[in-house]
Amino acid sequence: MTKFFSSESLGNGEYQGMDEVTPADGTDLAFTARLLYIGTSGDGTLRVHDNRGNVVNFAGVPDGKLIPGYFRRVLSTGTGVSDIVAFY
């Protein structure tokens, strides 16, 4: 996966690192992510756990979308997007 983004596209937040995300129903991310980058929209669905463990469903997510929030887990069931990068 080779995707490029500019510093302007990441908003005003400061990020300490980033990791590629493999969606998994039973595994939390290494750190709470503050931003998710969606490289490939697939069917446009994204299902996550927020920082409190609530399930949140996103629909119609396009290629190259940046989604701010506090994300603890990206679920494999119900997620059709791919090439996900988490910013911490």
Order of alpha helices (4+ residues) and beta strands (2+ residues): beta-beta-beta-beta-beta-beta
